[in-house]
Amino acid sequence: MKTSRDDKNRALGELLEQAAESVGDITQPVLELLYQRMPESRLAFEQHGGKKIGELEASMVEQVLYCLMTWYERPVEVEIILRETVPHHIETLDIPQDVFHGLLRATLDVLESSVIELDAAQRESLADLRSELGDIIEASSQYW
């Protein structure tokens, strides 16, 4: 039986709580994983963050978390955010689409790895977020 959106949202909330208990603030682990996988993404943060690179990095991870936490309750809002943000960053700031995918994947991977054993609803929630938000990022990158 397929898990309902409410159940996936609850599962994601539990996963976020478990991650907070085991890792604390996930910002640094997410960025380390992103930079390990995509060293070129650091340049984008350095170029646009300047002396406030840490603030920019934290803000970007926070935005991904906001999209994750909002997706099941208000998917249209998240879609609007991504459809406005992704093309702007690609066209105006010269940020490759891959950085958006990389940041999403790194965030989800850190959340997933922070829990010893995921239950079925948590696994399904993470898989849906990877797929559905990844598809929106992909579609949004075509607008510019």
N, C-alpha and C positions, 0 to 999 in steps of 0.2 A: 504494500500500500504506500502511495506517495505521501510524503510529509506535507502538511498544510503550511502556508506562508506564516501563519501565527506560530506554529510549532518550530519552524525554521528560525523565526525571529527570536523566540525564547531560547532556542539552542545557541544561537549566536550570542545572545546576552550572557548566557552561562559561560560560553567559551571566552568571551571578553573578560568576565570576572575571574575565571581561572587563570587566564594569561596575566592579568594584573597581579594576582596573588603570587604566581610563580616567577614572573619576569619583572614586574613593576611597570615602569614606563617603557613601552616597546619602541620608542623612537630610535634609539641608538642601534638596537639589534636589527631593525628594519633597514636603516641606512647602511649599516655594515654589510648586510646581505645584498642590498641593491648595488653598492659600490664594488663588492666582490664579483657579482655577476656582470655588472655593466660599469666598468671603471670610467668610461667616457661620460657617464651621467654626472659624475662629480664636477666636471667642468661646467656644466649648465648651472649647477647650484653656485659654484664659485663666481661665475660671470654675473649672475643676477642677484646673488646674496651679498656680494662684497664683504664688508666688515661684519655684516649681520647674517652670515651664512647659516649659523645655527638656528636663528629665528626662522629663516626661510625653510630650512629642512624640517624643523618641528611643525611649521604651518602646513607643509605639504603632507606629512604623515597624518596630521590632525584632519586634513580635508579627506584623505582616504578613509580614515576611521569614521568620519561623519557620514560619508556615502554608504559605508557598510552598515552602520547602525540605522540609517534612515531607509535603506532600500526596501525592506519588507513592509514598512508602514506607508511610505510615500515614494514609490518608485518613479513617478512622473517628476517629482522634484529632483531626484538624483539624476535622472536622464537630462533634465534641463541644465543642471549644473555642468554635467560632462559635455553636453552638446555646445555649451557656450565657452567653457574653459579650454577644452582640448584644441579646437581650431585656433583660438586666440594665441595659445602658447606655441602652437606649431608655426603659425604665420608671423606673428609679431615678435615672439621671443626666440624663435628658431630652436624650439625644444622638440626633439624627435618623438614621434608617437611611441616608440619603443620604451621611452622613459616612463610614460604613463602606465604601460603594461607592466614594466619592471617594478614600479613602485606598488602597484596593486598586488602583483604576485609575491613580492617580498613581504608585504604586510600580512597577506593571508598565510604565507609559509611560516612566518614567525608566530602567528596565532596558533596555527596547527601544531607546530613543534613544541609549543609551550605546555601542551596538555599531554599527559602520559597516555591516555586512551580516549579517543573520541567516540562518542556514541553515534548511532546511525543518523540522527537528526543533525548533529553537528557536521558530520561528513557531507551530508546532502546539502546543508546550508553553504558550506565552503565551496563545494563543487558548483552550486548555482551561482554564487557570487563571482567566482572565477569566470564562468561562462557568460553570464548575463552582463556583468559590468565590462568584461573584456570585449564583448560584442558591441556595446555602446561606445566604448573608446575607439574601436575599429571604425564603426560607422561615423563617429564624430570627426575622425581625422580626414574623412573624405570631403568635408564641407569647405575646407579652405581651398 
